[in-house]
Amino acid sequence: MIKAVTDYFAEFKILKTASKDFWLTNAIQFFDGLAFFSMITVLTFYLTDNCGFSDVASGAWVGIWSLYVTAFAFAVGSICDTIGIKKSFYIAFGLVGTARAMLGFSPLLVTGDTLGYVVKTAIIIMALGSAFMGPVIKTAIRRFTTKKNRATGFNFYYLMMNVAAIIAAALVIDGFRKGFPSFAAVLPSFVFERVVNFFANGFGPINGNLAILDFGLAMSVLAFICVTRLDENNYAEESERVNTDEETRRPLAIFMEVWKEKTFQKLLLFLALTIGVRLVFTHQYLVMPKFYLRTMYNDFELGLFNSINPLIIVVGLIVLIPVINRYSTLKLIIVGMAVSASSLILLALPIHWFLALPGIDDLNEAYIFIILTQILIFALGELIFSPRFMEYVASVAPQDRVTSYMVLAELPTFISKPINGFVSGILISRYCYDGIRPKIETGNVTYYESPEIMWLVYLGLAVLSPVAVILLRNFVTDESSRSVAEEVSEASEKGEDHE
């Protein structure tokens, strides 16, 4: 265990030659990650509790946000390839910052239909900003790393993304909504009463949602400051520098050329096959929060439980990645998808079956058991295939088409979000509505009316992905793409050996 930890962090020594722009990009990702992961967990609660949306409407509008992200992303990739990293970041943070301000302050200023219009407008603005954000960050990681340290650079990026998720879940969400009573109890007597009350009680669920969105606005400002210090012309690999003529070409021309490339078309099909299991990823914020509170209790430690997944990812990156990286990317993706999909099996079984297990005496303990087990299995599946996924797409992309390809890599997530947004609202309102727990306790809910049916539907969708990839693996994989990825991987290993 100790050797695995030291070996993992020793790998990062290769990043000592990375430029300040690489570290600034990771700072940008970290600040935006704090804002995103804290916001996305409470977004459905915000829409229902702060804005008066129904379960179906809140799920639908989270789905609409994702749908617009998908639609904007097709155009944004080519635009970013044309205008460059820095301008793309400026546009992204200008848009998401404006949207977060609108979401955070509008419930305090307007009500009724006006509030609904403002919130819906903010969601669309946020979608456009989000469409810029993801692919530009990954393009910057590629630009500011060499072939020797690129794999390590993407590992570090993935590590910091999960650190941000842990902090957002364990500290930001629970901190603003519930406070930290144990910390408040040890504060010295001279501390202001308001400060003590905040740590003791937080802002409460309703005002806490607003505070989380305002926190996201503050993180956008910090990230924007980091962008001003970036030097987008600092290519780590001079051979990857794009000539001026290519950079000034029209976005539509680039977009049309990318769609005609055979490698792009095969990669598109391959990624489309992963959509089923990507639905499992979106459960963490679309379905799980309401499932937790409605089957458990209102003061359930939402942020704490949401921090378990990224915590497992961080530990797993340290302990398992050196072993996992010995296998081919395709095998890792198939196995990872299968493991992630299987995490839903326990959730789909009748809850009363678990009461027969030793050590489980009531429904709360049964639900905690299946929730923790699902989180553990899902995190293991995510850990197996996610870290090298983005590196692979960045590696196979032509040097003048990187952002367009990175947009493509996000499509499974972007497409699965609107699908799950609409589906989750319908399923939650029917199988996991507010007030279902007392019916479960009294036996007034049959299996076919219970939350387990919701998970059975999702399980059926999730298993389609690994099965489809296995059946079509020879068609969707591209020999030239694999050779490029292997070249980068070998360069990375040589760089680590050199260190």
C-alpha positions as CSV (number, residue, x, y, z in Angstrom):
1,M,0.0,0.0,0.0
2,I,2.7,2.5,1.0
3,K,4.8,1.6,-2.1
4,A,1.7,2.1,-4.3
5,V,1.2,5.6,-2.8
6,T,4.9,6.6,-3.2
7,D,5.0,5.2,-6.8
8,Y,1.9,7.1,-7.8
9,F,3.1,10.4,-6.5
10,A,6.6,9.7,-7.8
11,E,4.9,9.7,-11.3
12,F,4.1,13.3,-10.8
13,K,7.8,14.2,-10.7
14,I,7.6,14.3,-14.5
15,L,5.4,17.3,-14.2
16,K,8.2,19.4,-12.6
17,T,9.0,20.6,-16.1
18,A,5.4,21.6,-16.8
19,S,4.8,25.3,-17.4
20,K,2.8,27.6,-15.2
21,D,0.1,27.5,-17.8
22,F,-0.5,23.8,-17.1
23,W,-0.9,24.6,-13.3
24,L,-3.1,27.6,-14.1
25,T,-5.3,25.3,-16.2
26,N,-5.7,22.9,-13.3
27,A,-6.5,25.8,-11.0
28,I,-9.2,26.9,-13.4
29,Q,-10.6,23.4,-13.5
30,F,-10.4,23.2,-9.6
31,F,-12.3,26.4,-9.0
32,D,-14.9,25.6,-11.7
33,G,-15.2,22.1,-10.3
34,L,-16.0,23.4,-6.9
35,A,-18.8,25.5,-8.4
36,F,-20.1,22.8,-10.7
37,F,-20.2,19.8,-8.3
38,S,-21.8,21.8,-5.5
39,M,-24.4,23.3,-7.9
40,I,-25.3,20.2,-9.8
41,T,-26.1,18.2,-6.6
42,V,-28.7,20.7,-5.3
43,L,-30.0,21.9,-8.7
44,T,-33.1,19.8,-8.7
45,F,-33.8,20.7,-5.1
46,Y,-33.3,24.4,-6.0
47,L,-35.8,24.2,-8.8
48,T,-38.5,22.5,-6.7
49,D,-37.9,24.2,-3.3
50,N,-36.8,27.7,-4.3
51,C,-38.6,28.1,-7.6
52,G,-41.7,26.0,-7.2
53,F,-41.0,23.5,-10.1
54,S,-42.6,20.1,-9.9
55,D,-40.4,16.9,-9.9
56,V,-41.2,16.4,-13.5
57,A,-40.5,20.0,-14.4
58,S,-37.2,20.2,-12.4
59,G,-36.0,17.0,-14.1
60,A,-37.0,18.2,-17.5
61,W,-35.2,21.5,-17.1
62,V,-32.0,19.9,-16.0
63,G,-32.5,17.7,-19.1
64,I,-33.1,20.9,-21.2
65,W,-29.9,22.4,-19.8
66,S,-28.0,19.3,-20.9
67,L,-29.7,19.2,-24.2
68,Y,-28.7,22.8,-25.0
69,V,-25.1,21.9,-23.9
70,T,-25.1,19.1,-26.5
71,A,-26.6,21.4,-29.2
72,F,-24.1,24.2,-28.5
73,A,-21.2,21.9,-28.2
74,F,-21.2,20.9,-31.8
75,A,-20.7,24.5,-32.9
76,V,-18.5,25.5,-29.9
77,G,-15.7,23.0,-30.7
78,S,-15.0,24.5,-34.1
79,I,-15.3,28.1,-32.7
80,C,-12.8,27.3,-29.9
81,D,-10.4,25.9,-32.5
82,T,-10.7,29.2,-34.3
83,I,-10.6,31.9,-31.6
84,G,-8.2,30.1,-29.2
85,I,-8.1,28.9,-25.6
86,K,-8.1,32.2,-23.8
87,K,-11.0,33.9,-25.6
88,S,-13.0,30.7,-25.2
89,F,-12.4,30.8,-21.4
90,Y,-13.4,34.4,-21.2
91,I,-16.7,33.6,-23.0
92,A,-17.3,30.5,-20.9
93,F,-16.8,32.2,-17.5
94,G,-18.7,35.3,-18.6
95,L,-21.7,33.1,-19.4
96,V,-21.6,30.7,-16.5
97,G,-20.8,33.6,-14.1
98,T,-23.9,35.5,-15.3
99,A,-26.1,32.4,-15.1
100,R,-24.9,31.6,-11.6
101,A,-25.6,35.2,-10.4
102,M,-29.1,35.0,-12.0
103,L,-29.9,31.7,-10.3
104,G,-28.5,32.8,-6.9
105,F,-30.2,36.1,-6.6
106,S,-33.4,35.9,-8.7
107,P,-35.5,34.0,-6.0
108,L,-34.8,36.9,-3.6
109,L,-35.9,39.6,-6.1
110,V,-38.8,38.2,-8.2
111,T,-41.5,35.6,-7.7
112,G,-44.1,33.7,-9.7
113,D,-44.0,33.5,-13.5
114,T,-41.2,36.1,-13.6
115,L,-39.0,33.9,-11.5
116,G,-39.7,31.0,-13.7
117,Y,-38.7,32.9,-16.9
118,V,-35.5,34.3,-15.3
119,V,-34.4,30.8,-14.1
120,K,-35.2,29.2,-17.4
121,T,-33.2,31.9,-19.2
122,A,-30.3,31.4,-16.8
123,I,-30.3,27.7,-17.4
124,I,-29.9,28.2,-21.2
125,I,-27.1,30.8,-20.7
126,M,-25.4,28.4,-18.3
127,A,-25.7,25.7,-21.0
128,L,-23.8,27.8,-23.5
129,G,-21.1,28.5,-21.0
130,S,-20.8,24.9,-20.0
131,A,-20.5,23.9,-23.7
132,F,-17.3,26.0,-23.9
133,M,-15.9,24.9,-20.6
134,G,-15.2,21.2,-20.7
135,P,-13.5,20.8,-24.1
136,V,-11.4,23.9,-23.7
137,I,-9.9,22.8,-20.4
138,K,-8.9,19.4,-21.9
139,T,-7.5,21.1,-24.9
140,A,-5.4,23.3,-22.7
141,I,-4.1,20.3,-20.8
142,R,-3.0,18.8,-24.0
143,R,-1.4,22.0,-25.3
144,F,0.6,22.6,-22.1
145,T,1.9,19.0,-21.8
146,T,4.5,17.1,-23.8
147,K,4.1,13.6,-25.1
148,K,6.3,12.4,-22.3
149,N,4.2,13.9,-19.5
150,R,0.8,14.0,-21.1
151,A,-0.6,10.8,-19.5
152,T,0.5,12.0,-16.1
153,G,-0.9,15.5,-16.8
154,F,-4.3,14.0,-17.6
155,N,-4.1,11.8,-14.5
156,F,-3.4,14.9,-12.4
157,Y,-6.3,16.7,-14.0
158,Y,-8.6,13.8,-13.2
159,L,-7.2,13.7,-9.6
160,M,-7.8,17.4,-9.0
161,M,-11.3,17.2,-10.5
162,N,-12.2,14.5,-7.9
163,V,-10.6,16.5,-5.1
164,A,-12.9,19.4,-6.0
165,A,-15.9,17.0,-6.0
166,I,-14.9,15.8,-2.5
167,I,-14.6,19.3,-1.1
168,A,-17.8,20.4,-2.8
169,A,-19.8,17.5,-1.4
170,A,-18.4,17.2,2.1
171,L,-17.8,20.9,2.9
172,V,-19.7,23.2,0.6
173,I,-23.1,21.4,0.3
174,D,-23.4,20.2,3.9
175,G,-21.7,23.4,5.2
176,F,-24.1,25.8,3.6
177,R,-27.2,23.7,4.1
178,K,-26.6,22.2,7.5
179,G,-23.5,23.8,9.0
180,F,-20.9,22.0,11.2
181,P,-22.4,21.6,14.7
182,S,-19.4,19.8,16.1
183,F,-17.1,22.6,15.0
184,A,-19.5,25.3,16.3
185,A,-19.4,23.6,19.8
186,V,-15.6,24.2,20.1
187,L,-15.5,27.8,18.9
188,P,-14.2,30.2,21.6
189,S,-16.7,32.5,23.3
190,F,-15.4,35.7,21.7
191,V,-16.6,34.6,18.2
192,F,-19.6,36.5,16.9
193,E,-22.9,34.8,17.6
194,R,-23.9,34.9,13.9
195,V,-20.7,33.0,13.0
196,V,-21.5,30.4,15.7
197,N,-25.1,30.1,14.5
198,F,-23.9,29.6,10.9
199,F,-21.6,26.8,11.9
200,A,-24.2,25.3,14.1
201,N,-27.1,25.3,11.6
202,G,-25.9,26.5,8.2
203,F,-28.4,28.5,6.1
204,G,-30.9,25.7,6.0
205,P,-32.0,23.8,2.9
206,I,-33.7,26.7,1.1
207,N,-31.3,29.6,1.7
208,G,-28.4,27.0,1.6
209,N,-29.3,26.3,-2.1
210,L,-28.9,30.0,-2.9
211,A,-25.7,30.3,-0.9
212,I,-24.2,27.4,-2.9
213,L,-25.0,29.1,-6.2
214,D,-23.5,32.4,-5.0
215,F,-20.4,30.4,-3.9
216,G,-20.3,29.2,-7.5
217,L,-20.2,32.8,-8.7
218,A,-17.3,33.5,-6.5
219,M,-15.4,30.5,-7.9
220,S,-16.1,31.8,-11.4
221,V,-14.4,35.0,-10.5
222,L,-11.3,33.2,-9.1
223,A,-11.1,31.1,-12.3
224,F,-11.5,34.1,-14.5
225,I,-8.5,35.7,-12.7
226,C,-6.4,32.6,-13.5
227,V,-7.4,32.8,-17.2
228,T,-5.9,36.4,-17.4
229,R,-2.5,34.9,-16.5
230,L,-2.6,32.2,-19.2
231,D,-0.2,32.3,-22.2
232,E,-2.1,30.2,-24.8
233,N,0.8,30.4,-27.3
234,N,3.0,28.4,-24.9
235,Y,2.9,25.1,-26.7
236,A,4.7,22.3,-24.8
237,E,5.3,20.4,-28.1
238,E,6.4,22.8,-30.9
239,S,5.5,20.2,-33.4
240,E,1.8,20.6,-32.4
241,R,1.7,24.3,-33.0
242,V,-1.0,25.2,-35.5
243,N,-0.1,27.5,-38.3
244,T,-1.9,30.9,-38.6
245,D,-3.7,30.0,-41.8
246,E,-5.4,27.1,-40.1
247,E,-6.3,29.1,-37.0
248,T,-8.1,31.8,-39.0
249,R,-10.3,29.4,-40.9
250,R,-14.0,29.7,-40.4
251,P,-15.5,27.4,-37.7
252,L,-18.2,26.0,-40.1
253,A,-15.5,24.9,-42.5
254,I,-13.6,23.1,-39.7
255,F,-16.8,21.6,-38.4
256,M,-17.7,20.1,-41.8
257,E,-14.2,18.7,-42.4
258,V,-14.2,17.0,-39.0
259,W,-17.5,15.3,-39.7
260,K,-16.1,13.9,-42.9
261,E,-13.1,12.2,-41.2
262,K,-13.4,8.5,-40.9
263,T,-11.6,8.4,-37.5
264,F,-14.1,10.9,-36.2
265,Q,-17.1,8.9,-37.5
266,K,-15.8,5.7,-35.9
267,L,-15.1,7.5,-32.6
268,L,-18.6,9.0,-32.7
269,L,-20.2,5.6,-33.0
270,F,-18.0,4.2,-30.3
271,L,-18.9,6.9,-27.9
272,A,-22.6,6.7,-28.8
273,L,-22.5,3.1,-27.6
274,T,-21.5,4.2,-24.1
275,I,-24.5,6.4,-23.6
276,G,-26.5,3.7,-21.7
277,V,-23.9,3.4,-19.0
278,R,-23.4,7.1,-18.9
279,L,-26.9,7.4,-17.5
280,V,-25.5,5.8,-14.4
281,F,-23.1,8.7,-14.0
282,T,-25.9,11.3,-14.2
283,H,-27.8,9.4,-11.4
284,Q,-25.4,10.9,-8.9
285,Y,-27.1,14.3,-9.1
286,L,-30.3,13.8,-11.0
287,V,-31.8,10.9,-9.1
288,M,-29.7,10.0,-6.1
289,P,-30.3,13.2,-4.0
290,K,-34.1,12.8,-4.0
291,F,-33.9,9.0,-3.7
292,Y,-31.7,9.5,-0.6
293,L,-34.0,12.0,1.2
294,R,-37.3,10.4,0.2
295,T,-36.4,6.8,1.2
296,M,-34.3,7.8,4.2
297,Y,-34.9,11.0,6.2
298,N,-34.8,14.8,5.7
299,D,-31.5,15.4,7.6
300,F,-29.7,12.7,5.6
301,E,-26.0,13.6,5.1
302,L,-26.4,14.3,1.4
303,G,-23.0,16.0,1.0
304,L,-21.1,13.4,3.0
305,F,-22.5,10.5,1.0
306,N,-21.9,12.3,-2.3
307,S,-18.2,12.8,-1.3
308,I,-17.7,9.0,-1.0
309,N,-17.5,8.4,-4.7
310,P,-14.8,11.0,-5.5
311,L,-12.9,9.9,-2.4
312,I,-12.8,6.4,-3.6
313,I,-11.7,7.6,-7.0
314,V,-8.8,9.6,-5.4
315,V,-7.6,6.6,-3.4
316,G,-8.1,4.3,-6.3
317,L,-6.1,6.5,-8.6
318,I,-3.2,6.2,-6.1
319,V,-3.5,2.4,-5.5
320,L,-4.9,0.8,-8.6
321,I,-4.0,3.0,-11.6
322,P,-0.4,1.5,-11.9
323,V,-2.0,-1.9,-12.2
324,I,-5.0,-0.9,-14.4
325,N,-2.8,0.9,-16.9
326,R,-1.2,-2.3,-17.9
327,Y,-4.3,-3.2,-19.9
328,S,-5.6,-1.9,-23.2
329,T,-8.0,1.1,-23.4
330,L,-10.8,-0.9,-25.0
331,K,-10.7,-3.7,-22.3
332,L,-10.7,-1.1,-19.6
333,I,-13.7,0.7,-21.1
334,I,-15.7,-2.6,-21.5
335,V,-14.9,-3.8,-18.0
336,G,-15.4,-0.4,-16.4
337,M,-18.8,0.0,-18.1
338,A,-19.9,-3.5,-17.0
339,V,-18.9,-2.9,-13.4
340,S,-20.6,0.5,-13.3
341,A,-23.8,-0.9,-14.7
342,S,-23.8,-3.8,-12.2
343,S,-23.8,-1.2,-9.4
344,L,-27.6,-0.8,-9.9
345,I,-28.4,-4.5,-9.3
346,L,-28.8,-4.1,-5.5
347,L,-30.9,-1.0,-5.9
348,A,-33.3,-3.0,-8.2
349,L,-33.8,-5.8,-5.7
350,P,-36.8,-5.6,-3.2
351,I,-35.6,-3.7,-0.2
352,H,-37.2,-6.1,2.3
353,W,-34.8,-8.9,1.1
354,F,-32.0,-7.0,2.8
355,L,-33.7,-7.1,6.2
356,A,-32.8,-10.8,6.4
357,L,-29.1,-10.0,6.3
358,P,-27.1,-10.2,9.5
359,G,-26.6,-6.8,11.2
360,I,-29.5,-5.1,9.3
361,D,-32.4,-4.5,11.6
362,D,-34.5,-1.8,9.9
363,L,-35.2,0.0,6.7
364,N,-32.7,2.7,7.3
365,E,-29.9,0.2,7.7
366,A,-31.0,-1.6,4.6
367,Y,-31.0,1.5,2.5
368,I,-27.7,2.6,3.9
369,F,-26.2,-0.8,3.0
370,I,-27.4,-0.8,-0.6
371,I,-26.5,2.9,-1.1
372,L,-22.9,2.4,0.2
373,T,-22.5,-0.8,-1.8
374,Q,-23.8,0.9,-5.0
375,I,-21.4,3.9,-4.5
376,L,-18.4,1.5,-4.0
377,I,-19.1,-0.6,-7.0
378,F,-19.9,2.3,-9.3
379,A,-16.7,4.2,-8.2
380,L,-14.7,1.1,-9.0
381,G,-16.2,0.9,-12.5
382,E,-15.6,4.7,-13.0
383,L,-12.0,4.3,-11.9
384,I,-11.3,1.5,-14.3
385,F,-12.1,3.3,-17.5
386,S,-12.4,7.1,-16.9
387,P,-8.8,8.4,-16.3
388,R,-7.4,7.4,-19.7
389,F,-10.6,8.0,-21.7
390,M,-10.0,11.8,-22.3
391,E,-6.3,11.2,-22.9
392,Y,-7.1,8.7,-25.6
393,V,-9.5,11.1,-27.4
394,A,-7.0,14.0,-27.2
395,S,-4.2,11.7,-28.5
396,V,-6.1,10.5,-31.6
397,A,-7.3,14.0,-32.5
398,P,-5.4,15.8,-35.3
399,Q,-3.4,18.7,-33.9
400,D,-5.7,21.4,-35.5
401,R,-8.9,19.6,-34.5
402,V,-8.3,19.0,-30.8
403,T,-11.2,21.0,-29.3
404,S,-13.6,19.6,-31.9
405,Y,-12.6,16.1,-30.9
406,M,-12.8,16.9,-27.2
407,V,-16.3,18.1,-27.7
408,L,-17.1,14.8,-29.2
409,A,-15.7,13.0,-26.2
410,E,-18.2,14.8,-24.0
411,L,-21.2,13.7,-26.1
412,P,-22.0,10.5,-24.2
413,T,-22.3,12.5,-21.0
414,F,-24.1,15.5,-22.7
415,I,-26.6,13.2,-24.5
416,S,-27.3,11.0,-21.4
417,K,-28.0,14.1,-19.3
418,P,-31.0,15.3,-21.2
419,I,-32.3,11.7,-21.6
420,N,-32.0,11.1,-17.9
421,G,-33.3,14.6,-17.1
422,F,-36.6,13.8,-18.8
423,V,-36.8,10.2,-17.7
424,S,-35.7,10.8,-14.1
425,G,-38.5,13.4,-13.5
426,I,-41.1,11.0,-14.7
427,L,-39.7,8.0,-12.8
428,I,-39.2,10.0,-9.6
429,S,-42.7,11.4,-9.6
430,R,-44.1,7.9,-10.1
431,Y,-41.8,5.6,-8.0
432,C,-39.9,7.9,-5.6
433,Y,-42.4,10.7,-4.8
434,D,-42.3,12.8,-1.6
435,G,-44.1,10.7,1.1
436,I,-43.3,7.2,-0.2
437,R,-41.3,6.2,2.8
438,P,-44.3,5.8,5.2
439,K,-46.0,3.6,2.6
440,I,-42.9,1.4,2.3
441,E,-42.8,1.0,6.1
442,T,-46.4,0.0,6.3
443,G,-46.2,-2.4,3.3
444,N,-48.7,-0.3,1.2
445,V,-46.3,-0.2,-1.8
446,T,-45.8,-3.3,-4.0
447,Y,-42.5,-4.1,-5.7
448,Y,-44.0,-2.8,-9.0
449,E,-44.8,0.5,-7.4
450,S,-41.6,0.9,-5.4
451,P,-38.3,2.8,-6.2
452,E,-36.7,-0.5,-7.1
453,I,-38.7,-0.5,-10.4
454,M,-37.0,2.8,-11.3
455,W,-33.6,1.3,-10.8
456,L,-34.6,-1.8,-12.8
457,V,-35.4,0.4,-15.8
458,Y,-32.0,2.1,-15.4
459,L,-30.2,-1.2,-15.1
460,G,-31.7,-2.4,-18.3
461,L,-30.5,0.7,-20.1
462,A,-27.0,0.6,-18.5
463,V,-26.2,-3.0,-19.6
464,L,-26.8,-2.2,-23.2
465,S,-23.5,-0.2,-23.4
466,P,-20.9,-2.9,-22.6
467,V,-22.8,-5.5,-24.7
468,A,-23.0,-3.2,-27.7
469,V,-19.3,-2.3,-27.5
470,I,-18.3,-6.0,-27.3
471,L,-20.5,-6.8,-30.3
472,L,-19.2,-3.9,-32.4
473,R,-15.6,-3.6,-31.1
474,N,-13.9,-4.6,-34.4
475,F,-16.0,-2.1,-36.4
476,V,-15.8,1.0,-34.1
477,T,-12.1,0.7,-33.2
478,D,-9.6,2.3,-35.6
479,E,-6.1,0.9,-36.0
480,S,-4.5,4.3,-36.7
481,S,-6.2,5.7,-33.6
482,R,-4.9,2.9,-31.5
483,S,-1.4,3.4,-32.8
484,V,-1.4,7.0,-31.9
485,A,-2.6,6.3,-28.4
486,E,0.0,3.6,-28.0
487,E,2.7,6.0,-29.2
488,V,1.7,8.6,-26.5
489,S,1.5,5.9,-23.8
490,E,5.0,4.6,-24.8
491,A,6.4,8.2,-24.7
492,S,4.9,8.6,-21.3
493,E,6.5,5.4,-20.0
494,K,9.9,6.4,-21.4
495,G,9.6,9.8,-19.8
496,E,8.8,8.2,-16.4
497,D,11.7,5.8,-16.8
498,H,14.0,8.7,-17.6
499,E,12.9,10.4,-14.4
